[in-house]
Amino acid sequence: GFFKLWSQSKLDGIPAPKFDSEEGQKAILEAGGVYECLAGSHEEKVVYINFVEGTTLAPNGDDQAFVVDAWMTGTYNLDVPKYLVAAASTVEQLGGPLKA
């Protein structure tokens, strides 16, 4: 959901990437990351803002949640407000959550 919105310039203040999803996936894998393709529709009921450096929450298809790894802003020198606003915008544009 996030990449689609980002690549279509639907996140205010954040320019679209200069690469497609396949190129992004390749870069993630080459850097030692994990690329997960989740099945089904978005049915997230909550949003988790994770500040614990170097961690993330594992996806749970039976109890979906939007997970925002806010600690990455410091690791990758990202603009904190832009990152969190983009995360909130993603959640809203994908029709969730029911509570935050």
C-alpha positions in Angstrom: 0.0 0.0 0.0 2.7 2.5 1.0 4.8 2.0 -2.1 1.8 2.3 -4.4 0.8 5.6 -2.9 4.4 6.9 -2.8 5.0 6.0 -6.5 1.8 7.7 -7.5 2.8 10.9 -5.7 -0.1 10.6 -3.3 2.0 11.4 -0.1 2.1 15.2 0.3 5.6 16.6 0.5 7.3 13.4 -0.4 8.4 13.1 -4.1 7.8 9.8 -5.9 10.8 7.4 -6.0 12.9 7.2 -9.1 12.7 3.4 -9.1 9.9 0.9 -9.5 8.7 -1.8 -7.0 10.9 -4.5 -8.5 14.0 -2.4 -8.3 13.1 -1.5 -4.7 12.6 -5.2 -3.8 16.0 -6.0 -5.4 17.8 -3.3 -3.4 16.2 -4.5 -0.2 17.2 -8.1 -0.7 20.8 -7.1 -1.8 21.1 -5.1 1.4 20.2 -8.2 3.5 16.6 -7.1 4.1 13.5 -9.1 3.9 10.7 -8.5 1.4 7.3 -9.8 2.3 4.3 -9.9 0.1 1.2 -10.1 2.2 -2.0 -11.6 0.8 -5.5 -10.4 1.2 -7.0 -7.0 1.7 -6.2 -4.4 4.3 -8.1 -5.1 7.4 -5.9 -3.4 10.0 -7.7 -2.4 13.2 -4.8 -0.6 15.0 -1.6 1.3 14.3 1.6 0.6 16.2 4.4 3.3 16.3 7.5 1.3 17.1 10.4 3.3 18.7 12.5 0.3 19.6 15.7 0.5 17.5 16.4 -2.4 15.2 13.1 -4.1 15.7 9.8 -4.5 13.9 6.6 -6.4 14.6 6.0 -9.6 12.6 2.9 -9.5 10.4 -0.1 -11.5 11.7 -2.6 -12.2 9.0 -5.3 -13.0 11.5 -4.8 -9.8 13.5 -3.6 -7.2 11.0 -2.0 -3.9 12.2 -0.2 -1.0 10.5 3.3 -1.0 11.9 5.4 2.2 11.6 9.1 1.7 12.6 9.6 5.2 13.7 13.2 4.4 15.0 14.3 4.3 11.3 14.1 8.1 11.1 17.2 8.4 13.2 19.0 5.5 11.6 18.5 6.8 8.0 18.4 10.6 8.9 14.8 11.0 7.8 12.6 14.0 8.5 10.6 12.7 11.5 7.4 14.8 10.9 7.3 13.9 7.2 7.9 10.2 7.9 5.1 10.0 10.5 2.7 12.2 8.4 3.3 9.9 5.4 2.6 6.9 7.6 -0.6 8.4 8.9 -1.6 9.4 5.3 -1.0 5.8 4.1 -3.2 4.4 6.9 -6.0 6.9 6.0 -5.8 6.4 2.3 -6.0 2.6 2.7 -9.1 2.9 4.8 -8.0 2.2 8.3 -7.5 2.0 11.1 -10.6 1.5 13.3 -8.7 2.8 16.3 -5.2 4.2 16.9 
